[in-house]
Amino acid sequence: MNGKWNKNTKKDWRYPIAHKEAWIGMALVIFHFAWWYGFAYGFGSEPVESYTYVFGFPTWFFYSCIVGFIVIIFLVILIVKFIFVDIPLESDEKGDPYS
């Protein structure tokens, strides 16, 4: 086979699971970037003299970098624990439910 799937080749049952989980991972990255960008440029676009501070950090930095980091870590833990599926990585027939 020259790198292409022919019609008789059976796709691995783990591919749809990996595909779904990859899309979830990309959605998390986009959410994290949107969170960071929104807070960093939303609060950070004011003149420096008008900044407000939270725990000694400028508001834009506190919410975009510190709170954003905590939120994304919490989301990743929840998604890995409740949505992602533990699948075998071996390629033997033992883990294949279709054999």
ABEGO torsion letter per residue (X at the ends): XAGBBBAABBBBAAAAAAAAAAAAAAAAAAAAAAAAAAAAAAAAABBAAABBBBGGBBAAAAAAAAAAAAAAAAAAAAAAAAABBBBBABABAAABAAX
